[in-house]
Amino acid sequence: MWPLMRRTASTLRLKPLMRTRHFYTSVASLTGASTGLYGFDHLKSPKGFQRFVDDAIERSGELVSYISGMPSSPEIIRAMDEISDTVCSVVDSAELCRNTHPDREFVEEANKASMRINEYLHYLNTNHVLYDAVRKAEQEGNLLMDEAQRAARYLRVDFERGGIHLSADKLDRVNQLNIEISQLCREFNENISIDPGSVDIFPLSRIPKSLHHLLKPIYRSTSVLSKESLRPRDTMKEKGFQITTDPHTLSSVLQWASDDEVRKMVYVQGNSVPHANLGVLDKLIAARHELAQIMGCRSYAEFAVKPNMASSPAVVMSFLHEISKMVQPKADEEFKKIRDFKRERCGIKCGDLEPWDEVYYTAMMKSSTYNLDSSVVASYFPLIQCIEGLKVLVESLFGATFHSIPLAPGESWHDDVLKLSLHHPEEGDLGYLYLDLYSRKGKYPGCAHFAIKGGRRISETDYQLPVVALVCNFSGSQNPSTVRLNHWELETLFHEFGHALHSLLSRTDYQHFSGTRVVLDLAETPSNLFEYFAWDYRVLKTFARHYSTGEIIPEKLVESMQGARKMFAATELQRQIFYALIDQTLFGEQQVPPRDTSSIVADLKRQHTCWKHVEGTHWQTRFNHLLNYGAGYYSYLYAKCFAATMWQKLCREDPLSLSTGTALRKGLLQHGGAREADSLLNGLVGEGILRYCDGGIVPDITSLCEEMKLGEGF
């Protein structure tokens, strides 16, 4: 826990401090003057990361000395925020570089910078001078403005969550555990990358041609029998395929392979690697549990949830069980429909519905019911048009426009990168957005929103504008103009764009609260809300045009897409509940001796889903949300409920109106984390979005239930 770096895991999705002289400016890009990566002059070369860290440490040291003189409370909070801004500029730049830069030297130097600045953060986070100053500012809260009071309180709490108030021996142990936890998280991810698993399939005829491009051809020797003697006479090479069971390939094979045995083999293998992570996960659970106990909590879940809206694991579990009970009848109905469909296709002798059947048969049912062809859908979503659609949406909602602006020499990390400024006719530039949307070797494999610089007030007249990057991995030909998205990719683009707008539109006094730096169980709400816009025909018809004819996407096609989406929505919701329950249980109170994680997962699957657990599999060893979202995965479900209420009460009537956008911006987006989450939510839509429960807050599930037709009366 780094108190000076208030951020969430919202920067990452699977389907989370700057000196004034570094002040971000677009002057270089407008004049053609050279600069460094992301507009930082230091980053003109890989070695520039060293100077970047040196200067951040030097400036932070000056500010620490200033704070040690115990200036006024407002000056303490302002100086603390500048330290945070200075350090975050290095951390965030290094993180983006490590995940996206094609030059290995840049990546290596970014890794070194990340390690050095994290060591310095340890010094800052255990600095009693800073802690005492923050406590002084909090105690003199009457001298501070509301946001500064909130900043003082959060800084003090975060310092204490790092153990600064503990005895020396306990603090040493907390520091050791934090290092161990960080190493275990890194090892968990490395194992996923190193050991994706594979299955060899012979002959190649068992694999549909549509999948051949994903797979590695392999050969084996076979004997040809002589007709006369029935003895091997000749040998020949038989061709097959090696299926690497990484998540993308696994999903594709499960959807398209008609051979039951092939699907079973890839499912079992894909859910049984990496085996090494069973031990890593056990160690991670133990380390986090010990950390929590030193901090006075009964479990890591209690430690992790306490600062959030939910406030306690009991509140989270109550919510998860409530929504699980609500969704179960419809999920049971959907399961029966899939089972009956399989029996109709295969005959009654085909046996029960198996876990490796789900993707295959649900895709077939959707296609046959709605006559959907994914290539036809994608033909209406050229990526260039989708970006234009985002621009139209922003102009309609917020009266602001995205303008493409030239990148200064040295500012970009790849030729594919675009830079946009968000401009309001009355307020001027609101922030900057880099787009890095195409897949390439060595790049971060998913889609994510990366903060580069948070917004903060410099003076009464100057504001440091937020700078963010939206990184995706859309595949296509070498010509970007021909890239077309399937609708799932469009939804992902809108999701990440929701995070980006949260950052770009926030106007907080302190970068500590800028954009997505909110409590974890609010962080995913704007992104989930923006997914709704990707499904609404009134929005889609503004940009979704056929790549060759220019025809606007037919409304009937969108209705079919919406129908297919709803077909197994309860099953998908039940799956997300199951994931959240795994996360809460693994990091909850521990039994002595500790239970095997696979048996916990198996029990929860039997209790909360309709699907079998396959003995010997251990899906949890690839569930890397357990790292960044440890005991916090439930926040996706919170966001789903909050977004459903916002859409129904605020956006559904007219999703492109300026009044809708103004309400979203003024009521939610501009505040970042500078106000209490429940105050923001209640202020935005009034009553009916949340409930107070046993000292915590849970979402009202009425809107989601109405949307999904769950429960009686729907």
Secondary structure as GFF3:
##gff-version 3
##sequence-region A 1 714
A	DSSP	three_ten_helix	9	11	.	.	.	ID=ss1
A	DSSP	beta_strand	12	13	.	.	.	ID=ss2
A	DSSP	three_ten_helix	20	22	.	.	.	ID=ss3
A	DSSP	alpha_helix	27	31	.	.	.	ID=ss4
A	DSSP	three_ten_helix	37	39	.	.	.	ID=ss5
A	DSSP	three_ten_helix	41	44	.	.	.	ID=ss6
A	DSSP	alpha_helix	48	68	.	.	.	ID=ss7
A	DSSP	alpha_helix	73	100	.	.	.	ID=ss8
A	DSSP	alpha_helix	104	125	.	.	.	ID=ss9
A	DSSP	alpha_helix	128	139	.	.	.	ID=ss10
A	DSSP	three_ten_helix	141	143	.	.	.	ID=ss11
A	DSSP	alpha_helix	146	161	.	.	.	ID=ss12
A	DSSP	alpha_helix	168	194	.	.	.	ID=ss13
A	DSSP	beta_strand	198	201	.	.	.	ID=ss14
A	DSSP	three_ten_helix	204	206	.	.	.	ID=ss15
A	DSSP	three_ten_helix	209	214	.	.	.	ID=ss16
A	DSSP	beta_strand	216	225	.	.	.	ID=ss17
A	DSSP	beta_strand	232	244	.	.	.	ID=ss18
A	DSSP	alpha_helix	247	256	.	.	.	ID=ss19
A	DSSP	alpha_helix	260	270	.	.	.	ID=ss20
A	DSSP	alpha_helix	276	294	.	.	.	ID=ss21
A	DSSP	alpha_helix	300	305	.	.	.	ID=ss22
A	DSSP	alpha_helix	313	346	.	.	.	ID=ss23
A	DSSP	three_ten_helix	348	350	.	.	.	ID=ss24
A	DSSP	three_ten_helix	355	357	.	.	.	ID=ss25
A	DSSP	alpha_helix	358	370	.	.	.	ID=ss26
A	DSSP	alpha_helix	374	378	.	.	.	ID=ss27
A	DSSP	alpha_helix	383	398	.	.	.	ID=ss28
A	DSSP	beta_strand	401	404	.	.	.	ID=ss29
A	DSSP	beta_strand	418	424	.	.	.	ID=ss30
A	DSSP	beta_strand	428	438	.	.	.	ID=ss31
A	DSSP	beta_strand	447	453	.	.	.	ID=ss32
A	DSSP	beta_strand	456	457	.	.	.	ID=ss33
A	DSSP	beta_strand	463	464	.	.	.	ID=ss34
A	DSSP	beta_strand	467	474	.	.	.	ID=ss35
A	DSSP	three_ten_helix	480	482	.	.	.	ID=ss36
A	DSSP	alpha_helix	487	505	.	.	.	ID=ss37
A	DSSP	three_ten_helix	511	513	.	.	.	ID=ss38
A	DSSP	alpha_helix	520	523	.	.	.	ID=ss39
A	DSSP	alpha_helix	525	533	.	.	.	ID=ss40
A	DSSP	alpha_helix	537	540	.	.	.	ID=ss41
A	DSSP	alpha_helix	555	567	.	.	.	ID=ss42
A	DSSP	alpha_helix	569	586	.	.	.	ID=ss43
A	DSSP	alpha_helix	597	608	.	.	.	ID=ss44
A	DSSP	three_ten_helix	619	622	.	.	.	ID=ss45
A	DSSP	alpha_helix	625	628	.	.	.	ID=ss46
A	DSSP	alpha_helix	635	646	.	.	.	ID=ss47
A	DSSP	pi_helix	647	651	.	.	.	ID=ss48
A	DSSP	alpha_helix	658	667	.	.	.	ID=ss49
A	DSSP	three_ten_helix	669	671	.	.	.	ID=ss50
A	DSSP	alpha_helix	677	685	.	.	.	ID=ss51
A	DSSP	beta_strand	690	693	.	.	.	ID=ss52
A	DSSP	beta_strand	696	699	.	.	.	ID=ss53
A	DSSP	alpha_helix	702	708	.	.	.	ID=ss54
###
